[in-house]
Amino acid sequence: MSKAIQIQSKEKLVHSPTLNTVLMIEEVLKNIGEVITIAELKRRLPKKVMHRTLIQVLDYLQLSGKIIIGTKGVLWVFTERKELEGMIKRGTEL
C-alpha cells in the first residue's frame, strides 16, 4: 500500500450534507414563516435527517445570514431580491 493511501485511510472522513438536504431544509423553513424548534423542524421535514446533519445545515444557514437561531428556535429571515425590490417599490421601510 502506498504512503498516500495509508495517510488517507487514517484521516477521519468528514460527512457533508448533500445539496438536496440543504435545499429541503431551506424550503421547509421558508414556508413555516415563524419561530420553530429544532425538534418540530425535524418532524416537518419530508425525509428523515440525522441530527448532526441538521445541525451542520443550520450552522451553514446561520453563517450565510438566512436564519437566526435563538433560545426559542429557528427563524427564516432571508429576503430574496425580487421580494426586496417589491418592498422598495411600495416604500416599505426595513
PDB file with one MODEL, atoms N, CA, C and O in Angstrom:
MODEL        1
ATOM      1  N   MET A   1       0.843  -1.164   0.000  1.00  0.00           N
ATOM      2  CA  MET A   1       0.000   0.000   0.000  1.00  0.00           C
ATOM      3  C   MET A   1       0.898   1.240   0.000  1.00  0.00           C
ATOM      4  O   MET A   1       1.895   1.296   0.721  1.00  0.00           O
ATOM      5  N   SER A   2       0.532   2.230  -0.818  1.00  0.00           N
ATOM      6  CA  SER A   2       1.373   3.426  -0.897  1.00  0.00           C
ATOM      7  C   SER A   2       1.199   4.284   0.348  1.00  0.00           C
ATOM      8  O   SER A   2       0.225   4.146   1.088  1.00  0.00           O
ATOM      9  N   LYS A   3       2.155   5.165   0.561  1.00  0.00           N
ATOM     10  CA  LYS A   3       2.142   6.038   1.728  1.00  0.00           C
ATOM     11  C   LYS A   3       0.921   6.965   1.723  1.00  0.00           C
ATOM     12  O   LYS A   3       0.332   7.212   2.775  1.00  0.00           O
ATOM     13  N   ALA A   4       0.533   7.482   0.541  1.00  0.00           N
ATOM     14  CA  ALA A   4      -0.614   8.388   0.427  1.00  0.00           C
ATOM     15  C   ALA A   4      -1.908   7.686   0.825  1.00  0.00           C
ATOM     16  O   ALA A   4      -2.744   8.282   1.505  1.00  0.00           O
ATOM     17  N   ILE A   5      -2.087   6.444   0.418  1.00  0.00           N
ATOM     18  CA  ILE A   5      -3.293   5.692   0.762  1.00  0.00           C
ATOM     19  C   ILE A   5      -3.331   5.419   2.263  1.00  0.00           C
ATOM     20  O   ILE A   5      -4.396   5.489   2.876  1.00  0.00           O
ATOM     21  N   GLN A   6      -2.191   5.111   2.855  1.00  0.00           N
ATOM     22  CA  GLN A   6      -2.144   4.881   4.299  1.00  0.00           C
ATOM     23  C   GLN A   6      -2.534   6.132   5.064  1.00  0.00           C
ATOM     24  O   GLN A   6      -3.272   6.047   6.046  1.00  0.00           O
ATOM     25  N   ILE A   7      -2.054   7.295   4.634  1.00  0.00           N
ATOM     26  CA  ILE A   7      -2.380   8.552   5.311  1.00  0.00           C
ATOM     27  C   ILE A   7      -3.863   8.839   5.180  1.00  0.00           C
ATOM     28  O   ILE A   7      -4.506   9.221   6.157  1.00  0.00           O
ATOM     29  N   GLN A   8      -4.423   8.660   3.976  1.00  0.00           N
ATOM     30  CA  GLN A   8      -5.843   8.925   3.762  1.00  0.00           C
ATOM     31  C   GLN A   8      -6.715   8.007   4.598  1.00  0.00           C
ATOM     32  O   GLN A   8      -7.736   8.450   5.124  1.00  0.00           O
ATOM     33  N   SER A   9      -6.348   6.752   4.735  1.00  0.00           N
ATOM     34  CA  SER A   9      -7.177   5.817   5.481  1.00  0.00           C
ATOM     35  C   SER A   9      -7.164   6.129   6.977  1.00  0.00           C
ATOM     36  O   SER A   9      -8.105   5.779   7.690  1.00  0.00           O
ATOM     37  N   LYS A  10      -6.110   6.783   7.456  1.00  0.00           N
ATOM     38  CA  LYS A  10      -6.030   7.135   8.871  1.00  0.00           C
ATOM     39  C   LYS A  10      -6.760   8.435   9.180  1.00  0.00           C
ATOM     40  O   LYS A  10      -7.140   8.672  10.327  1.00  0.00           O
ATOM     41  N   GLU A  11      -6.962   9.285   8.164  1.00  0.00           N
ATOM     42  CA  GLU A  11      -7.660  10.544   8.384  1.00  0.00           C
ATOM     43  C   GLU A  11      -9.133  10.279   8.638  1.00  0.00           C
ATOM     44  O   GLU A  11      -9.719   9.341   8.098  1.00  0.00           O
ATOM     45  N   LYS A  12      -9.707  11.114   9.462  1.00  0.00           N
ATOM     46  CA  LYS A  12     -11.136  10.998   9.760  1.00  0.00           C
ATOM     47  C   LYS A  12     -11.936  11.603   8.597  1.00  0.00           C
ATOM     48  O   LYS A  12     -11.750  12.766   8.240  1.00  0.00           O
ATOM     49  N   LEU A  13     -12.810  10.807   8.025  1.00  0.00           N
ATOM     50  CA  LEU A  13     -13.640  11.299   6.942  1.00  0.00           C
ATOM     51  C   LEU A  13     -14.756  12.161   7.507  1.00  0.00           C
ATOM     52  O   LEU A  13     -15.429  11.769   8.460  1.00  0.00           O
ATOM     53  N   VAL A  14     -14.951  13.325   6.925  1.00  0.00           N
ATOM     54  CA  VAL A  14     -15.972  14.252   7.390  1.00  0.00           C
ATOM     55  C   VAL A  14     -17.162  14.157   6.445  1.00  0.00           C
ATOM     56  O   VAL A  14     -17.015  14.270   5.228  1.00  0.00           O
ATOM     57  N   HIS A  15     -18.328  13.952   7.014  1.00  0.00           N
ATOM     58  CA  HIS A  15     -19.553  13.874   6.221  1.00  0.00           C
ATOM     59  C   HIS A  15     -20.100  15.279   6.011  1.00  0.00           C
ATOM     60  O   HIS A  15     -20.150  16.080   6.944  1.00  0.00           O
ATOM     61  N   SER A  16     -20.505  15.569   4.797  1.00  0.00           N
ATOM     62  CA  SER A  16     -21.131  16.853   4.487  1.00  0.00           C
ATOM     63  C   SER A  16     -22.537  16.592   3.979  1.00  0.00           C
ATOM     64  O   SER A  16     -22.765  15.623   3.253  1.00  0.00           O
ATOM     65  N   PRO A  17     -23.486  17.450   4.354  1.00  0.00           N
ATOM     66  CA  PRO A  17     -24.854  17.299   3.851  1.00  0.00           C
ATOM     67  C   PRO A  17     -24.891  17.481   2.336  1.00  0.00           C
ATOM     68  O   PRO A  17     -24.095  18.236   1.778  1.00  0.00           O
ATOM     69  N   THR A  18     -25.804  16.796   1.682  1.00  0.00           N
ATOM     70  CA  THR A  18     -25.961  16.963   0.238  1.00  0.00           C
ATOM     71  C   THR A  18     -26.707  18.261  -0.043  1.00  0.00           C
ATOM     72  O   THR A  18     -27.382  18.803   0.833  1.00  0.00           O
ATOM     73  N   LEU A  19     -26.580  18.749  -1.259  1.00  0.00           N
ATOM     74  CA  LEU A  19     -27.290  19.950  -1.662  1.00  0.00           C
ATOM     75  C   LEU A  19     -28.794  19.748  -1.532  1.00  0.00           C
ATOM     76  O   LEU A  19     -29.507  20.664  -1.122  1.00  0.00           O
ATOM     77  N   ASN A  20     -29.282  18.568  -1.875  1.00  0.00           N
ATOM     78  CA  ASN A  20     -30.719  18.287  -1.757  1.00  0.00           C
ATOM     79  C   ASN A  20     -31.198  18.430  -0.319  1.00  0.00           C
ATOM     80  O   ASN A  20     -32.298  18.928  -0.080  1.00  0.00           O
ATOM     81  N   THR A  21     -30.384  18.000   0.641  1.00  0.00           N
ATOM     82  CA  THR A  21     -30.750  18.114   2.049  1.00  0.00           C
ATOM     83  C   THR A  21     -30.802  19.579   2.466  1.00  0.00           C
ATOM     84  O   THR A  21     -31.730  19.997   3.158  1.00  0.00           O
ATOM     85  N   VAL A  22     -29.817  20.353   2.051  1.00  0.00           N
ATOM     86  CA  VAL A  22     -29.791  21.785   2.386  1.00  0.00           C
ATOM     87  C   VAL A  22     -31.017  22.479   1.801  1.00  0.00           C
ATOM     88  O   VAL A  22     -31.688  23.243   2.495  1.00  0.00           O
ATOM     89  N   LEU A  23     -31.311  22.221   0.540  1.00  0.00           N
ATOM     90  CA  LEU A  23     -32.462  22.849  -0.117  1.00  0.00           C
ATOM     91  C   LEU A  23     -33.785  22.434   0.527  1.00  0.00           C
ATOM     92  O   LEU A  23     -34.695  23.253   0.655  1.00  0.00           O
ATOM     93  N   MET A  24     -33.897  21.170   0.931  1.00  0.00           N
ATOM     94  CA  MET A  24     -35.110  20.688   1.574  1.00  0.00           C
ATOM     95  C   MET A  24     -35.343  21.436   2.891  1.00  0.00           C
ATOM     96  O   MET A  24     -36.458  21.876   3.172  1.00  0.00           O
ATOM     97  N   ILE A  25     -34.295  21.576   3.686  1.00  0.00           N
ATOM     98  CA  ILE A  25     -34.413  22.265   4.981  1.00  0.00           C
ATOM     99  C   ILE A  25     -34.731  23.745   4.760  1.00  0.00           C
ATOM    100  O   ILE A  25     -35.563  24.312   5.469  1.00  0.00           O
ATOM    101  N   GLU A  26     -34.075  24.371   3.782  1.00  0.00           N
ATOM    102  CA  GLU A  26     -34.369  25.775   3.453  1.00  0.00           C
ATOM    103  C   GLU A  26     -35.834  25.949   3.095  1.00  0.00           C
ATOM    104  O   GLU A  26     -36.489  26.869   3.585  1.00  0.00           O
ATOM    105  N   GLU A  27     -36.347  25.084   2.253  1.00  0.00           N
ATOM    106  CA  GLU A  27     -37.731  25.193   1.786  1.00  0.00           C
ATOM    107  C   GLU A  27     -38.722  25.085   2.942  1.00  0.00           C
ATOM    108  O   GLU A  27     -39.683  25.850   3.014  1.00  0.00           O
ATOM    109  N   VAL A  28     -38.489  24.144   3.834  1.00  0.00           N
ATOM    110  CA  VAL A  28     -39.389  23.979   4.985  1.00  0.00           C
ATOM    111  C   VAL A  28     -39.351  25.223   5.867  1.00  0.00           C
ATOM    112  O   VAL A  28     -40.398  25.713   6.288  1.00  0.00           O
ATOM    113  N   LEU A  29     -38.157  25.736   6.151  1.00  0.00           N
ATOM    114  CA  LEU A  29     -38.034  26.929   6.992  1.00  0.00           C
ATOM    115  C   LEU A  29     -38.683  28.150   6.345  1.00  0.00           C
ATOM    116  O   LEU A  29     -39.330  28.940   7.031  1.00  0.00           O
ATOM    117  N   LYS A  30     -38.516  28.312   5.028  1.00  0.00           N
ATOM    118  CA  LYS A  30     -39.133  29.438   4.312  1.00  0.00           C
ATOM    119  C   LYS A  30     -40.650  29.392   4.432  1.00  0.00           C
ATOM    120  O   LYS A  30     -41.295  30.410   4.683  1.00  0.00           O
ATOM    121  N   ASN A  31     -41.209  28.204   4.252  1.00  0.00           N
ATOM    122  CA  ASN A  31     -42.664  28.063   4.237  1.00  0.00           C
ATOM    123  C   ASN A  31     -43.305  28.181   5.610  1.00  0.00           C
ATOM    124  O   ASN A  31     -44.485  28.519   5.701  1.00  0.00           O
ATOM    125  N   ILE A  32     -42.571  27.915   6.672  1.00  0.00           N
ATOM    126  CA  ILE A  32     -43.128  27.996   8.018  1.00  0.00           C
ATOM    127  C   ILE A  32     -43.387  29.446   8.401  1.00  0.00           C
ATOM    128  O   ILE A  32     -44.471  29.776   8.882  1.00  0.00           O
ATOM    129  N   GLY A  33     -42.406  30.310   8.193  1.00  0.00           N
ATOM    130  CA  GLY A  33     -42.596  31.736   8.424  1.00  0.00           C
ATOM    131  C   GLY A  33     -42.708  32.169   9.875  1.00  0.00           C
ATOM    132  O   GLY A  33     -43.148  33.285  10.148  1.00  0.00           O
ATOM    133  N   GLU A  34     -42.324  31.319  10.805  1.00  0.00           N
ATOM    134  CA  GLU A  34     -42.359  31.672  12.228  1.00  0.00           C
ATOM    135  C   GLU A  34     -41.274  30.897  12.957  1.00  0.00           C
ATOM    136  O   GLU A  34     -40.657  29.996  12.389  1.00  0.00           O
ATOM    137  N   VAL A  35     -41.044  31.249  14.211  1.00  0.00           N
ATOM    138  CA  VAL A  35     -40.036  30.547  15.011  1.00  0.00           C
ATOM    139  C   VAL A  35     -40.482  29.105  15.205  1.00  0.00           C
ATOM    140  O   VAL A  35     -41.638  28.831  15.525  1.00  0.00           O
ATOM    141  N   ILE A  36     -39.542  28.195  15.005  1.00  0.00           N
ATOM    142  CA  ILE A  36     -39.837  26.766  15.154  1.00  0.00           C
ATOM    143  C   ILE A  36     -38.686  26.104  15.891  1.00  0.00           C
ATOM    144  O   ILE A  36     -37.521  26.442  15.679  1.00  0.00           O
ATOM    145  N   THR A  37     -39.016  25.172  16.746  1.00  0.00           N
ATOM    146  CA  THR A  37     -37.965  24.446  17.468  1.00  0.00           C
ATOM    147  C   THR A  37     -37.296  23.459  16.514  1.00  0.00           C
ATOM    148  O   THR A  37     -37.863  23.081  15.489  1.00  0.00           O
ATOM    149  N   ILE A  38     -36.101  23.059  16.865  1.00  0.00           N
ATOM    150  CA  ILE A  38     -35.375  22.097  16.034  1.00  0.00           C
ATOM    151  C   ILE A  38     -36.117  20.762  16.006  1.00  0.00           C
ATOM    152  O   ILE A  38     -36.166  20.099  14.970  1.00  0.00           O
ATOM    153  N   ALA A  39     -36.689  20.371  17.133  1.00  0.00           N
ATOM    154  CA  ALA A  39     -37.442  19.116  17.184  1.00  0.00           C
ATOM    155  C   ALA A  39     -38.653  19.167  16.254  1.00  0.00           C
ATOM    156  O   ALA A  39     -38.941  18.193  15.558  1.00  0.00           O
ATOM    157  N   GLU A  40     -39.364  20.297  16.239  1.00  0.00           N
ATOM    158  CA  GLU A  40     -40.521  20.444  15.357  1.00  0.00           C
ATOM    159  C   GLU A  40     -40.080  20.491  13.900  1.00  0.00           C
ATOM    160  O   GLU A  40     -40.757  19.944  13.030  1.00  0.00           O
ATOM    161  N   LEU A  41     -38.965  21.133  13.630  1.00  0.00           N
ATOM    162  CA  LEU A  41     -38.422  21.168  12.269  1.00  0.00           C
ATOM    163  C   LEU A  41     -38.136  19.756  11.780  1.00  0.00           C
ATOM    164  O   LEU A  41     -38.468  19.411  10.646  1.00  0.00           O
ATOM    165  N   LYS A  42     -37.519  18.937  12.631  1.00  0.00           N
ATOM    166  CA  LYS A  42     -37.232  17.543  12.253  1.00  0.00           C
ATOM    167  C   LYS A  42     -38.522  16.800  11.904  1.00  0.00           C
ATOM    168  O   LYS A  42     -38.540  16.008  10.961  1.00  0.00           O
ATOM    169  N   ARG A  43     -39.595  17.044  12.647  1.00  0.00           N
ATOM    170  CA  ARG A  43     -40.876  16.376  12.377  1.00  0.00           C
ATOM    171  C   ARG A  43     -41.489  16.836  11.053  1.00  0.00           C
ATOM    172  O   ARG A  43     -42.139  16.048  10.366  1.00  0.00           O
ATOM    173  N   ARG A  44     -41.288  18.090  10.697  1.00  0.00           N
ATOM    174  CA  ARG A  44     -41.912  18.635   9.489  1.00  0.00           C
ATOM    175  C   ARG A  44     -41.128  18.358   8.205  1.00  0.00           C
ATOM    176  O   ARG A  44     -41.646  18.571   7.109  1.00  0.00           O
ATOM    177  N   LEU A  45     -39.904  17.893   8.326  1.00  0.00           N
ATOM    178  CA  LEU A  45     -39.125  17.594   7.126  1.00  0.00           C
ATOM    179  C   LEU A  45     -39.727  16.395   6.400  1.00  0.00           C
ATOM    180  O   LEU A  45     -40.121  15.420   7.040  1.00  0.00           O
ATOM    181  N   PRO A  46     -39.804  16.455   5.064  1.00  0.00           N
ATOM    182  CA  PRO A  46     -40.397  15.348   4.311  1.00  0.00           C
ATOM    183  C   PRO A  46     -39.588  14.055   4.378  1.00  0.00           C
ATOM    184  O   PRO A  46     -40.139  12.969   4.200  1.00  0.00           O
ATOM    185  N   LYS A  47     -38.288  14.166   4.633  1.00  0.00           N
ATOM    186  CA  LYS A  47     -37.435  12.984   4.775  1.00  0.00           C
ATOM    187  C   LYS A  47     -36.685  13.091   6.093  1.00  0.00           C
ATOM    188  O   LYS A  47     -36.422  14.190   6.580  1.00  0.00           O
ATOM    189  N   LYS A  48     -36.342  11.948   6.664  1.00  0.00           N
ATOM    190  CA  LYS A  48     -35.574  11.953   7.909  1.00  0.00           C
ATOM    191  C   LYS A  48     -34.163  12.464   7.654  1.00  0.00           C
ATOM    192  O   LYS A  48     -33.532  12.145   6.646  1.00  0.00           O
ATOM    193  N   VAL A  49     -33.688  13.270   8.605  1.00  0.00           N
ATOM    194  CA  VAL A  49     -32.330  13.811   8.537  1.00  0.00           C
ATOM    195  C   VAL A  49     -31.680  13.535   9.883  1.00  0.00           C
ATOM    196  O   VAL A  49     -32.283  13.764  10.931  1.00  0.00           O
ATOM    197  N   MET A  50     -30.457  13.044   9.849  1.00  0.00           N
ATOM    198  CA  MET A  50     -29.743  12.794  11.094  1.00  0.00           C
ATOM    199  C   MET A  50     -29.531  14.121  11.833  1.00  0.00           C
ATOM    200  O   MET A  50     -29.339  15.164  11.207  1.00  0.00           O
ATOM    201  N   HIS A  51     -29.567  14.072  13.168  1.00  0.00           N
ATOM    202  CA  HIS A  51     -29.468  15.285  13.976  1.00  0.00           C
ATOM    203  C   HIS A  51     -28.195  16.067  13.656  1.00  0.00           C
ATOM    204  O   HIS A  51     -28.244  17.283  13.472  1.00  0.00           O
ATOM    205  N   ARG A  52     -27.071  15.382  13.588  1.00  0.00           N
ATOM    206  CA  ARG A  52     -25.795  16.059  13.318  1.00  0.00           C
ATOM    207  C   ARG A  52     -25.810  16.746  11.952  1.00  0.00           C
ATOM    208  O   ARG A  52     -25.273  17.844  11.807  1.00  0.00           O
ATOM    209  N   THR A  53     -26.417  16.114  10.958  1.00  0.00           N
ATOM    210  CA  THR A  53     -26.528  16.702   9.623  1.00  0.00           C
ATOM    211  C   THR A  53     -27.401  17.945   9.669  1.00  0.00           C
ATOM    212  O   THR A  53     -27.068  18.958   9.054  1.00  0.00           O
ATOM    213  N   LEU A  54     -28.514  17.881  10.390  1.00  0.00           N
ATOM    214  CA  LEU A  54     -29.404  19.030  10.526  1.00  0.00           C
ATOM    215  C   LEU A  54     -28.673  20.200  11.181  1.00  0.00           C
ATOM    216  O   LEU A  54     -28.805  21.342  10.740  1.00  0.00           O
ATOM    217  N   ILE A  55     -27.911  19.921  12.221  1.00  0.00           N
ATOM    218  CA  ILE A  55     -27.160  20.974  12.913  1.00  0.00           C
ATOM    219  C   ILE A  55     -26.128  21.599  11.976  1.00  0.00           C
ATOM    220  O   ILE A  55     -25.936  22.814  11.994  1.00  0.00           O
ATOM    221  N   GLN A  56     -25.462  20.779  11.158  1.00  0.00           N
ATOM    222  CA  GLN A  56     -24.499  21.310  10.186  1.00  0.00           C
ATOM    223  C   GLN A  56     -25.184  22.255   9.198  1.00  0.00           C
ATOM    224  O   GLN A  56     -24.652  23.321   8.888  1.00  0.00           O
ATOM    225  N   VAL A  57     -26.351  21.870   8.708  1.00  0.00           N
ATOM    226  CA  VAL A  57     -27.085  22.701   7.756  1.00  0.00           C
ATOM    227  C   VAL A  57     -27.534  23.993   8.434  1.00  0.00           C
ATOM    228  O   VAL A  57     -27.415  25.070   7.850  1.00  0.00           O
ATOM    229  N   LEU A  58     -28.045  23.897   9.654  1.00  0.00           N
ATOM    230  CA  LEU A  58     -28.485  25.093  10.367  1.00  0.00           C
ATOM    231  C   LEU A  58     -27.316  26.040  10.637  1.00  0.00           C
ATOM    232  O   LEU A  58     -27.474  27.257  10.542  1.00  0.00           O
ATOM    233  N   ASP A  59     -26.160  25.501  10.966  1.00  0.00           N
ATOM    234  CA  ASP A  59     -24.958  26.331  11.157  1.00  0.00           C
ATOM    235  C   ASP A  59     -24.619  27.072   9.870  1.00  0.00           C
ATOM    236  O   ASP A  59     -24.328  28.268   9.891  1.00  0.00           O
ATOM    237  N   TYR A  60     -24.657  26.357   8.754  1.00  0.00           N
ATOM    238  CA  TYR A  60     -24.370  26.972   7.457  1.00  0.00           C
ATOM    239  C   TYR A  60     -25.384  28.075   7.139  1.00  0.00           C
ATOM    240  O   TYR A  60     -25.005  29.163   6.704  1.00  0.00           O
ATOM    241  N   LEU A  61     -26.671  27.793   7.356  1.00  0.00           N
ATOM    242  CA  LEU A  61     -27.705  28.781   7.042  1.00  0.00           C
ATOM    243  C   LEU A  61     -27.578  30.019   7.925  1.00  0.00           C
ATOM    244  O   LEU A  61     -27.842  31.135   7.478  1.00  0.00           O
ATOM    245  N   GLN A  62     -27.175  29.821   9.175  1.00  0.00           N
ATOM    246  CA  GLN A  62     -26.977  30.963  10.068  1.00  0.00           C
ATOM    247  C   GLN A  62     -25.770  31.788   9.623  1.00  0.00           C
ATOM    248  O   GLN A  62     -25.839  33.017   9.594  1.00  0.00           O
ATOM    249  N   LEU A  63     -24.681  31.132   9.280  1.00  0.00           N
ATOM    250  CA  LEU A  63     -23.490  31.847   8.815  1.00  0.00           C
ATOM    251  C   LEU A  63     -23.746  32.613   7.517  1.00  0.00           C
ATOM    252  O   LEU A  63     -23.146  33.662   7.285  1.00  0.00           O
ATOM    253  N   SER A  64     -24.634  32.090   6.673  1.00  0.00           N
ATOM    254  CA  SER A  64     -24.935  32.756   5.408  1.00  0.00           C
ATOM    255  C   SER A  64     -26.027  33.820   5.547  1.00  0.00           C
ATOM    256  O   SER A  64     -26.409  34.447   4.559  1.00  0.00           O
ATOM    257  N   GLY A  65     -26.530  34.026   6.762  1.00  0.00           N
ATOM    258  CA  GLY A  65     -27.500  35.086   7.012  1.00  0.00           C
ATOM    259  C   GLY A  65     -28.922  34.760   6.611  1.00  0.00           C
ATOM    260  O   GLY A  65     -29.742  35.665   6.450  1.00  0.00           O
ATOM    261  N   LYS A  66     -29.230  33.484   6.446  1.00  0.00           N
ATOM    262  CA  LYS A  66     -30.576  33.106   6.036  1.00  0.00           C
ATOM    263  C   LYS A  66     -31.495  32.804   7.213  1.00  0.00           C
ATOM    264  O   LYS A  66     -32.713  32.930   7.091  1.00  0.00           O
ATOM    265  N   ILE A  67     -30.936  32.410   8.341  1.00  0.00           N
ATOM    266  CA  ILE A  67     -31.746  32.107   9.519  1.00  0.00           C
ATOM    267  C   ILE A  67     -31.108  32.742  10.753  1.00  0.00           C
ATOM    268  O   ILE A  67     -29.940  33.130  10.753  1.00  0.00           O
ATOM    269  N   ILE A  68     -31.913  32.829  11.790  1.00  0.00           N
ATOM    270  CA  ILE A  68     -31.427  33.207  13.112  1.00  0.00           C
ATOM    271  C   ILE A  68     -31.786  32.058  14.038  1.00  0.00           C
ATOM    272  O   ILE A  68     -32.914  31.566  14.026  1.00  0.00           O
ATOM    273  N   ILE A  69     -30.820  31.635  14.838  1.00  0.00           N
ATOM    274  CA  ILE A  69     -31.064  30.589  15.824  1.00  0.00           C
ATOM    275  C   ILE A  69     -31.031  31.241  17.193  1.00  0.00           C
ATOM    276  O   ILE A  69     -30.031  31.845  17.580  1.00  0.00           O
ATOM    277  N   GLY A  70     -32.128  31.117  17.924  1.00  0.00           N
ATOM    278  CA  GLY A  70     -32.216  31.700  19.255  1.00  0.00           C
ATOM    279  C   GLY A  70     -32.607  30.660  20.280  1.00  0.00           C
ATOM    280  O   GLY A  70     -32.653  29.467  19.981  1.00  0.00           O
ATOM    281  N   THR A  71     -32.886  31.107  21.478  1.00  0.00           N
ATOM    282  CA  THR A  71     -33.246  30.187  22.559  1.00  0.00           C
ATOM    283  C   THR A  71     -34.596  29.524  22.328  1.00  0.00           C
ATOM    284  O   THR A  71     -34.842  28.431  22.840  1.00  0.00           O
ATOM    285  N   LYS A  72     -35.474  30.168  21.566  1.00  0.00           N
ATOM    286  CA  LYS A  72     -36.807  29.607  21.328  1.00  0.00           C
ATOM    287  C   LYS A  72     -36.895  28.801  20.040  1.00  0.00           C
ATOM    288  O   LYS A  72     -37.907  28.150  19.785  1.00  0.00           O
ATOM    289  N   GLY A  73     -35.844  28.840  19.225  1.00  0.00           N
ATOM    290  CA  GLY A  73     -35.868  28.055  18.000  1.00  0.00           C
ATOM    291  C   GLY A  73     -35.176  28.737  16.844  1.00  0.00           C
ATOM    292  O   GLY A  73     -34.243  29.519  17.025  1.00  0.00           O
ATOM    293  N   VAL A  74     -35.653  28.424  15.645  1.00  0.00           N
ATOM    294  CA  VAL A  74     -35.041  28.864  14.392  1.00  0.00           C
ATOM    295  C   VAL A  74     -36.053  29.707  13.626  1.00  0.00           C
ATOM    296  O   VAL A  74     -37.243  29.392  13.605  1.00  0.00           O
ATOM    297  N   LEU A  75     -35.573  30.792  12.990  1.00  0.00           N
ATOM    298  CA  LEU A  75     -36.443  31.663  12.203  1.00  0.00           C
ATOM    299  C   LEU A  75     -35.780  31.997  10.884  1.00  0.00           C
ATOM    300  O   LEU A  75     -34.618  32.403  10.857  1.00  0.00           O
ATOM    301  N   TRP A  76     -36.514  31.828   9.776  1.00  0.00           N
ATOM    302  CA  TRP A  76     -36.032  32.200   8.449  1.00  0.00           C
ATOM    303  C   TRP A  76     -36.129  33.717   8.331  1.00  0.00           C
ATOM    304  O   TRP A  76     -37.200  34.279   8.557  1.00  0.00           O
ATOM    305  N   VAL A  77     -35.031  34.394   7.979  1.00  0.00           N
ATOM    306  CA  VAL A  77     -35.015  35.852   7.886  1.00  0.00           C
ATOM    307  C   VAL A  77     -34.568  36.375   6.530  1.00  0.00           C
ATOM    308  O   VAL A  77     -34.646  37.578   6.280  1.00  0.00           O
ATOM    309  N   PHE A  78     -34.106  35.505   5.657  1.00  0.00           N
ATOM    310  CA  PHE A  78     -33.574  35.922   4.364  1.00  0.00           C
ATOM    311  C   PHE A  78     -34.697  36.386   3.453  1.00  0.00           C
ATOM    312  O   PHE A  78     -35.726  35.720   3.334  1.00  0.00           O
ATOM    313  N   THR A  79     -34.495  37.548   2.799  1.00  0.00           N
ATOM    314  CA  THR A  79     -35.456  38.060   1.830  1.00  0.00           C
ATOM    315  C   THR A  79     -34.826  37.991   0.455  1.00  0.00           C
ATOM    316  O   THR A  79     -33.752  38.546   0.224  1.00  0.00           O
ATOM    317  N   GLU A  80     -35.494  37.310  -0.452  1.00  0.00           N
ATOM    318  CA  GLU A  80     -34.972  37.203  -1.808  1.00  0.00           C
ATOM    319  C   GLU A  80     -35.033  38.556  -2.493  1.00  0.00           C
ATOM    320  O   GLU A  80     -35.880  39.386  -2.160  1.00  0.00           O
ATOM    321  N   ARG A  81     -34.162  38.779  -3.426  1.00  0.00           N
ATOM    322  CA  ARG A  81     -34.032  40.081  -4.087  1.00  0.00           C
ATOM    323  C   ARG A  81     -35.344  40.547  -4.714  1.00  0.00           C
ATOM    324  O   ARG A  81     -35.675  41.728  -4.612  1.00  0.00           O
ATOM    325  N   LYS A  82     -36.096  39.663  -5.354  1.00  0.00           N
ATOM    326  CA  LYS A  82     -37.344  40.090  -6.003  1.00  0.00           C
ATOM    327  C   LYS A  82     -38.351  40.586  -4.968  1.00  0.00           C
ATOM    328  O   LYS A  82     -39.095  41.529  -5.237  1.00  0.00           O
ATOM    329  N   GLU A  83     -38.385  39.964  -3.785  1.00  0.00           N
ATOM    330  CA  GLU A  83     -39.273  40.423  -2.729  1.00  0.00           C
ATOM    331  C   GLU A  83     -38.803  41.782  -2.207  1.00  0.00           C
ATOM    332  O   GLU A  83     -39.620  42.656  -1.916  1.00  0.00           O
ATOM    333  N   LEU A  84     -37.501  41.955  -2.094  1.00  0.00           N
ATOM    334  CA  LEU A  84     -36.931  43.201  -1.624  1.00  0.00           C
ATOM    335  C   LEU A  84     -37.233  44.332  -2.599  1.00  0.00           C
ATOM    336  O   LEU A  84     -37.577  45.437  -2.176  1.00  0.00           O
ATOM    337  N   GLU A  85     -37.110  44.072  -3.889  1.00  0.00           N
ATOM    338  CA  GLU A  85     -37.420  45.086  -4.891  1.00  0.00           C
ATOM    339  C   GLU A  85     -38.882  45.510  -4.807  1.00  0.00           C
ATOM    340  O   GLU A  85     -39.192  46.692  -4.953  1.00  0.00           O
ATOM    341  N   GLY A  86     -39.783  44.559  -4.573  1.00  0.00           N
ATOM    342  CA  GLY A  86     -41.204  44.886  -4.405  1.00  0.00           C
ATOM    343  C   GLY A  86     -41.436  45.764  -3.189  1.00  0.00           C
ATOM    344  O   GLY A  86     -42.243  46.692  -3.238  1.00  0.00           O
ATOM    345  N   MET A  87     -40.737  45.482  -2.100  1.00  0.00           N
ATOM    346  CA  MET A  87     -40.857  46.299  -0.896  1.00  0.00           C
ATOM    347  C   MET A  87     -40.347  47.723  -1.144  1.00  0.00           C
ATOM    348  O   MET A  87     -40.939  48.699  -0.682  1.00  0.00           O
ATOM    349  N   ILE A  88     -39.246  47.818  -1.879  1.00  0.00           N
ATOM    350  CA  ILE A  88     -38.679  49.130  -2.189  1.00  0.00           C
ATOM    351  C   ILE A  88     -39.654  49.934  -3.032  1.00  0.00           C
ATOM    352  O   ILE A  88     -39.849  51.124  -2.784  1.00  0.00           O
ATOM    353  N   LYS A  89     -40.276  49.297  -4.033  1.00  0.00           N
ATOM    354  CA  LYS A  89     -41.236  49.994  -4.883  1.00  0.00           C
ATOM    355  C   LYS A  89     -42.454  50.468  -4.100  1.00  0.00           C
ATOM    356  O   LYS A  89     -42.995  51.540  -4.370  1.00  0.00           O
ATOM    357  N   ARG A  90     -42.886  49.659  -3.122  1.00  0.00           N
ATOM    358  CA  ARG A  90     -44.042  50.038  -2.300  1.00  0.00           C
ATOM    359  C   ARG A  90     -43.651  51.017  -1.202  1.00  0.00           C
ATOM    360  O   ARG A  90     -44.519  51.585  -0.539  1.00  0.00           O
ATOM    361  N   GLY A  91     -42.364  51.216  -1.008  1.00  0.00           N
ATOM    362  CA  GLY A  91     -41.912  52.148   0.014  1.00  0.00           C
ATOM    363  C   GLY A  91     -41.905  51.543   1.395  1.00  0.00           C
ATOM    364  O   GLY A  91     -41.990  52.272   2.384  1.00  0.00           O
ATOM    365  N   THR A  92     -41.806  50.216   1.494  1.00  0.00           N
ATOM    366  CA  THR A  92     -41.776  49.540   2.788  1.00  0.00           C
ATOM    367  C   THR A  92     -40.447  49.817   3.452  1.00  0.00           C
ATOM    368  O   THR A  92     -39.391  49.586   2.863  1.00  0.00           O
ATOM    369  N   GLU A  93     -40.495  50.309   4.674  1.00  0.00           N
ATOM    370  CA  GLU A  93     -39.263  50.609   5.408  1.00  0.00           C
ATOM    371  C   GLU A  93     -38.767  49.358   6.107  1.00  0.00           C
ATOM    372  O   GLU A  93     -39.533  48.658   6.768  1.00  0.00           O
ATOM    373  N   LEU A  94     -37.486  49.083   5.957  1.00  0.00           N
ATOM    374  CA  LEU A  94     -36.878  47.900   6.594  1.00  0.00           C
ATOM    375  C   LEU A  94     -36.162  48.294   7.842  1.00  0.00           C
ATOM    376  O   LEU A  94     -35.587  47.441   8.519  1.00  0.00           O
TER     377      LEU A  94
ENDMDL
END
